[in-house]
Amino acid sequence: MIYGFSESNGRLSAAQMHRRSDCHEGLLWLDVIDPTEQERAWIEQAYGYTLASYEDIGEIAASARFFRDAHGVHLNAYSLVTNGTGMAADGRAFVLARNVAVAFDLVGNRLFTLHREDLPEFRTLRSGAEQIVAPIADARDLLLELMERRMARAADLLQEMHGHLEVISRSIFDHRRPDMEQVLADLAHLEDSNSKGRLALLDNLRSLKLLARASVLTDAQGERLDAVITDVDSLVTHVSFFFSKIDFLMDSAMGMINIEQNKVIKLFSIAAVFFLPPTLVATVYGMNFERMPELHWQYGYAFALVLMVLSAAATIWFFRRRGWL
């Protein structure tokens, strides 16, 4: 699927490309979503440019994430997107996240973007292209607009995850005690999503800093890029705090689980001590030696029962007096 964007008087208009003839020279941006071999051929025939493969845009080496060649500037970066929702211990749904690799290619005064699936920031820009406030003079402005929207989207997802973490934090220290196994599972999911967010932010931060040093932007565009880099820096700091808080909550949840287990063990230990004196009395009077004075006593059975009850009550009284119960 290919969407073509053309500019007129600083405003964008978007249309889907259905045939080779739709790929004309007037297009400023081509957003390519999981293209077929035929669509790749259209672009190569119309613009003399070959789109990268998915293996290329997934490379992790810095030299493969940002580079320049005879065609222009190439920037590959992860985009943080939702991966459905999970269910928290309190019954609320929370966001799961994943990364999608995206290629940004500035070829002359034309921007090519390539990704496997339709992403929210691209979709919203496509649907509201004519309402973009910032003036669009060339493909570099489009690239900056996309970067600003991507970072805004990532910030929204991180803020939403932080809100869910606050809910889990309150539930851990709630006197009603939720299912701690579920809490640990929720924290593990959030830590995984946060890890993917950190990877996406650091990847974008590295690429944006390389773009700033590439000397391909005007002064005004450079200022916009600096603002985006500052935002990403602040988000990286937030993610680091997020990691620390998740680790603290995991330790707290494990501590709560240990406390509950210790309470159960304590209960069984106290119960065993309570029954120890009655068991001793029953053992003594359960012996059947020939010379036992109480063996033929009329009230011996009742006396043994009363003695067992009194010994258990005395043990309970002693424990309460010492504050162990």
Secondary structure, DSSP 8 states (H G I E B T S, - for coil): -EEEEEEETTEEEEEEE-SGGG--TTEEEEEEES--HHHHHHHHHHHS-----HHHHT--SHHHHEEE-SSEEEEEEEEEEEEEEEE-TTS-EEEEEEEEEEEEEEETTEEEEEESS--HHHHHHHHTGGG--S---SHHHHHHHHHHHHHHHHHHHHHHHHHHHHHHHHHHT-TT---HHHHHHHHHHHHHHHHHHHHHHHHHHHHHHHHHHTT-S-HHHHHHHHHHHHHHHHHHHHHHHHHHHHHHHHHHHHHHHHHHHHHHHHHHHHHHHHTHHHHHHHHHHT---S--GGGG-TTHHHHHHHHHHHHHHHHHHHHHHHT--
